[in-house]
Amino acid sequence: MKKYFIALLYLIILTAQGVANNIIELPAEVIINSDKVYLNDIVSGLSDKVYVATAALPGFSKSITRDYVARLIKSTLKSEVEVQGAENIVIKRAGQPLDESSIKSKIYEAIISNLNNIDKSDLAIEFQDIKYNKMLPLGEVSYEIKFNKNENFRGNIIAYITILIDNKKYDNLYVRASVRVWDTVYRAKQSFRWPAKLTENDVYSEKIEITNINAELIKDINDLQNKIVKKHILPNEILTVESFSQEPIIKRGAQVKLMSKIGTVIVSTIGIAKDNGYKNQYVRVENINSNKTVRAKVIDSQTVIVE
């Protein structure tokens, strides 16, 4: 009885749509936006749960025979109906092209965000052709962009793109680009050797292309404070972080206040540093009263503590 009423309901719907004398006219062409084709995509009002076929890729089409659709209709309606129309029904899958300009813009902004303190005017990016010939399904398109773990964003780079449609992952591609960067560097006015200390009077600045410079650059004259030359620096050489080491705040042989905590009591005496000492690091210190050498943590330029 239930099946009879369902079939009757479909017949009423079809009649209301202008279908008379149990005749169903199939369209010659149908446009869908799904990866599956259902019966109601072909004949409006029929079941949206009766699977017909897998859809073509976005932007493409496939054909389904009238006889095949007719069998599905008759099986669904449980009634003899006459199915007319084109011998083959073309099912077109709607699609949209990849927006290459949008992807390039996203990559550009991602590179900028990873190049700290680099102005856009000091950056030039040349993209290679994006090799993606597929159409995308209809829907809201967004992108996730990733780079290689150790990418320095200079020279040749690869951006790995995940395409999302309505916030769901759809496909992946990669984009190659060449990045050129200009920045201000500091150069030595003359030759310097260990353990020289440089000031602003010893250097000059110049804006150059740094694309192929892999070393970490001295970006601020204040970065030279409390630094000493670690290796021989030639005249006009670009200053890098690797060329300097931290100046010790306690020098070997210096007299320091040697503190020791015993329970809740702190005692102090005088000691002699046996090593150069750096803040929060440990040095050997000789207690001048006991002549014993202990390991102590550097607190400041005059104080160490045995922990």
TITI-986600 format. One record per residue (C-alpha): residue number from 1; residue in one letter; x, y, z. Coordinates in steps of 0.05 Angstrom, whole numbers, plus 5000, padded with zeros to 4 digits. Each point is the difference from the previous one (the first is absolute). Layout:
{NUM a {X Y Z}}
...
***
This chain:
{1 m {5000 5000 5000}}
{2 k {5056 5048 5018}}
{3 k {5036 4988 4934}}
{4 y {4934 5013 4963}}
{5 f {4992 5068 5032}}
{6 i {5073 5019 4986}}
{7 a {4991 4982 4927}}
{8 l {4934 5039 4998}}
{9 l {5034 5060 5031}}
{10 y {5055 5000 4946}}
{11 l {4947 4996 4946}}
{12 i {4963 5059 5029}}
{13 i {5065 5041 5001}}
{14 l {5016 4982 4929}}
{15 t {4930 5018 4977}}
{16 a {5006 5067 5035}}
{17 q {5064 5012 4961}}
{18 g {4963 4991 4934}}
{19 v {5012 4925 4993}}
{20 a {4936 4968 4972}}
{21 n {4978 4931 4979}}
{22 n {5058 4968 5040}}
{23 i {5052 5030 4953}}
{24 i {5066 5026 5028}}
{25 e {5042 5044 4954}}
{26 l {5074 4995 5016}}
{27 p {5044 5062 4989}}
{28 a {5056 4997 4949}}
{29 e {5049 5033 5048}}
{30 v {5006 5007 5076}}
{31 i {5049 5043 5039}}
{32 i {5019 4977 5070}}
{33 n {5050 5021 5054}}
{34 s {5014 4934 5035}}
{35 d {5044 4939 4991}}
{36 k {4940 4954 4996}}
{37 v {4937 5002 4956}}
{38 y {4933 4983 5031}}
{39 l {4933 4989 4967}}
{40 n {4970 5067 5021}}
{41 d {5059 5035 4965}}
{42 i {4970 4975 4934}}
{43 v {4926 5001 5016}}
{44 s {4979 5051 5052}}
{45 g {4954 4971 5053}}
{46 l {5027 4930 4998}}
{47 s {5043 4969 5055}}
{48 d {5063 5035 5022}}
{49 k {5025 4933 5028}}
{50 v {5000 4959 4936}}
{51 y {5072 4998 4976}}
{52 v {5009 5006 4925}}
{53 a {5075 5007 4986}}
{54 t {5064 5032 5021}}
{55 a {5005 5070 4972}}
{56 a {5056 5024 4954}}
{57 l {5056 5044 5026}}
{58 p {4983 5074 5008}}
{59 g {4994 5033 4932}}
{60 f {4989 4934 4964}}
{61 s {4939 4959 4980}}
{62 k {4978 4929 4990}}
{63 s {4941 4967 4966}}
{64 i {4947 4954 5030}}
{65 t {4953 4960 4955}}
{66 r {4925 5013 5001}}
{67 d {4986 4926 5009}}
{68 y {5042 4996 5063}}
{69 v {4965 5060 5031}}
{70 a {4932 4973 4979}}
{71 r {5013 4935 5038}}
{72 l {5018 5039 5062}}
{73 i {4937 5043 4994}}
{74 k {4954 4940 4991}}
{75 s {5033 4964 5058}}
{76 t {4991 5061 5044}}
{77 l {4928 5015 4981}}
{78 k {4980 4926 4999}}
{79 s {4957 5019 4940}}
{80 e {5003 4995 4925}}
{81 v {5015 5068 4971}}
{82 e {5024 5020 4932}}
{83 v {5068 5034 5002}}
{84 q {5015 5044 4941}}
{85 g {5055 5049 4982}}
{86 a {5071 4998 4975}}
{87 e {5031 4932 4990}}
{88 n {5060 5023 5041}}
{89 i {4997 5050 5056}}
{90 v {5061 5044 5009}}
{91 i {5018 5011 5073}}
{92 k {5045 5061 5007}}
{93 r {5039 5012 5064}}
{94 a {5004 5074 5016}}
{95 g {5069 5028 5015}}
{96 q {5042 5062 5010}}
{97 p {5072 5013 4979}}
{98 l {5058 5006 5049}}
{99 d {5012 5073 5018}}
{100 e {5075 5004 4989}}
{101 s {5005 5073 5018}}
{102 s {4968 4986 5068}}
{103 i {5049 4944 5014}}
{104 k {5060 5043 4981}}
{105 s {4974 5056 5045}}
{106 k {4994 4952 5059}}
{107 i {5070 4973 4989}}
{108 y {5028 5071 4995}}
{109 e {4969 5019 5067}}
{110 a {5025 4936 5032}}
{111 i {5071 5015 4976}}
{112 i {4996 5071 5027}}
{113 s {4977 4975 5068}}
{114 n {5060 4953 5004}}
{115 l {5051 5053 4979}}
{116 n {5004 5041 5064}}
{117 n {5010 5074 4992}}
{118 i {5005 4996 4924}}
{119 d {4960 5055 4965}}
{120 k {4959 4980 4939}}
{121 s {5040 5050 4958}}
{122 d {5063 4958 5015}}
{123 l {4969 4936 4974}}
{124 a {4992 4972 4930}}
{125 i {4963 4934 4987}}
{126 e {4996 4966 4933}}
{127 f {4951 4942 4995}}
{128 q {5007 4941 4953}}
{129 d {4938 4979 4961}}
{130 i {4950 4963 5044}}
{131 k {4989 4933 4968}}
{132 y {4928 4984 5019}}
{133 n {4952 4984 4944}}
{134 k {4941 4975 5041}}
{135 m {4935 5035 5014}}
{136 l {4977 5008 5073}}
{137 p {4930 4984 5025}}
{138 l {4955 5059 5014}}
{139 g {5005 5027 5071}}
{140 e {5043 5047 5042}}
{141 v {5073 4989 4984}}
{142 s {5055 5011 5052}}
{143 y {5072 4978 5007}}
{144 e {5049 4973 5052}}
{145 i {5073 5016 4985}}
{146 k {5061 4965 5027}}
{147 f {5075 5004 4986}}
{148 n {5059 4954 5012}}
{149 k {5020 4996 5073}}
{150 n {5067 5036 4992}}
{151 e {4978 5050 4947}}
{152 n {5036 5067 5005}}
{153 f {4954 5032 4947}}
{154 r {5056 5023 4955}}
{155 g {5019 4974 4932}}
{156 n {4960 4942 4971}}
{157 i {4942 4978 5045}}
{158 i {4941 4952 4996}}
{159 a {4932 5015 5029}}
{160 y {4955 4940 5015}}
{161 i {4927 5017 4990}}
{162 t {4939 4963 5027}}
{163 i {4936 5021 4964}}
{164 l {4937 5001 5043}}
{165 i {4929 5004 4974}}
{166 d {4951 5023 5053}}
{167 n {5055 4987 5052}}
{168 k {5009 4928 4978}}
{169 k {5066 4975 4971}}
{170 y {4992 4988 4925}}
{171 d {5068 4997 4966}}
{172 n {5074 5018 5006}}
{173 l {5051 5034 4955}}
{174 y {5067 5034 5007}}
{175 v {5024 5067 4973}}
{176 r {5073 5018 4986}}
{177 a {5025 5071 5007}}
{178 s {5065 5039 5000}}
{179 v {5008 5050 5056}}
{180 r {5050 5058 5000}}
{181 v {5011 5041 5063}}
{182 w {5037 5065 5013}}
{183 d {5019 5025 5070}}
{184 t {5048 5045 5037}}
{185 v {5064 4967 5023}}
{186 y {5060 5024 5041}}
{187 r {5071 4997 4974}}
{188 a {5066 5007 5037}}
{189 k {5040 5063 4982}}
{190 q {5066 4964 5013}}
{191 s {5029 4934 5022}}
{192 f {4984 4973 5070}}
{193 r {5026 4940 5039}}
{194 w {4982 4965 5065}}
{195 p {4984 5027 5052}}
{196 a {4983 5069 4970}}
{197 k {4935 5035 5017}}
{198 l {4965 5039 4945}}
{199 t {4960 5064 5007}}
{200 e {4959 5041 4951}}
{201 n {5063 5037 4980}}
{202 d {5031 4936 4975}}
{203 v {4945 4981 4950}}
{204 y {4958 5029 4944}}
{205 s {4932 4979 4973}}
{206 e {4979 4984 4929}}
{207 k {4937 4972 4967}}
{208 i {5015 4939 4957}}
{209 e {4967 4938 4973}}
{210 i {5005 4946 5054}}
{211 t {4965 4944 4962}}
{212 n {5062 4955 4999}}
{213 i {5027 5018 5068}}
{214 n {4984 4941 5046}}
{215 a {5035 5025 5063}}
{216 e {4960 5038 5053}}
{217 l {5014 5074 4991}}
{218 i {5013 5053 5052}}
{219 k {4936 5041 4990}}
{220 d {5008 5052 5055}}
{221 i {5062 5038 5023}}
{222 n {4978 4985 5071}}
{223 d {5011 4926 4986}}
{224 l {5074 5014 5006}}
{225 q {4995 5018 5073}}
{226 n {5035 4951 5047}}
{227 k {5028 4963 4939}}
{228 i {5072 4987 4982}}
{229 v {5029 4979 4933}}
{230 k {5006 4924 4995}}
{231 k {5035 4994 4933}}
{232 h {5041 5045 4955}}
{233 i {4955 5052 4966}}
{234 l {5026 5030 4935}}
{235 p {4989 5072 4977}}
{236 n {4930 5010 4969}}
{237 e {4978 4930 5024}}
{238 i {4926 4993 5015}}
{239 l {4990 4990 5075}}
{240 t {4965 4936 5020}}
{241 v {4980 4972 5067}}
{242 e {5050 4943 4990}}
{243 s {5057 5049 4999}}
{244 f {4990 5019 5073}}
{245 s {4994 4967 5068}}
{246 q {4970 5026 5064}}
{247 e {5049 5040 5042}}
{248 p {5009 4966 5068}}
{249 i {4974 5041 5058}}
{250 i {5054 4968 5044}}
{251 k {5069 4992 4972}}
{252 r {5049 4945 5018}}
{253 g {5042 5022 5060}}
{254 a {4950 5051 5025}}
{255 q {4983 5005 5073}}
{256 v {4928 4984 5015}}
{257 k {4952 4994 5059}}
{258 l {4991 4925 5012}}
{259 m {4934 4985 5034}}
{260 s {4975 4934 5027}}
{261 k {4933 4981 5029}}
{262 i {4999 4954 5060}}
{263 g {4929 4987 5021}}
{264 t {4968 5068 5009}}
{265 v {5067 5034 5012}}
{266 i {5040 5032 4944}}
{267 v {5075 5008 5012}}
{268 s {5049 5036 4954}}
{269 t {5074 5006 4990}}
{270 i {5049 5022 4946}}
{271 g {5017 4956 4941}}
{272 i {5041 5003 4936}}
{273 a {4966 4981 4934}}
{274 k {5038 4944 4964}}
{275 d {4959 5008 4936}}
{276 n {4965 5054 4961}}
{277 g {4929 5004 5027}}
{278 y {4933 5014 4966}}
{279 k {4935 5018 5034}}
{280 n {4962 4939 5027}}
{281 q {5056 4953 4979}}
{282 y {5049 4964 5045}}
{283 v {5074 5014 5011}}
{284 r {5055 4973 5044}}
{285 v {5018 5046 5058}}
{286 e {5057 4992 5049}}
{287 n {4983 5016 5073}}
{288 i {5059 5043 5023}}
{289 n {4990 4979 5073}}
{290 s {4999 4925 4989}}
{291 n {5036 4997 4932}}
{292 k {4946 4952 4977}}
{293 t {4969 5007 4931}}
{294 v {4924 4996 4996}}
{295 r {4949 5004 4944}}
{296 a {4956 5062 5005}}
{297 k {4945 5034 4961}}
{298 v {5012 5071 4973}}
{299 i {4949 5049 5028}}
{300 d {5031 5066 4975}}
{301 s {5068 5029 4984}}
{302 q {5023 4996 5073}}
{303 t {4960 4943 5031}}
{304 v {4997 4924 4994}}
{305 i {4962 4950 5043}}
{306 v {5011 4927 5016}}
{307 e {4933 4964 4991}}
***
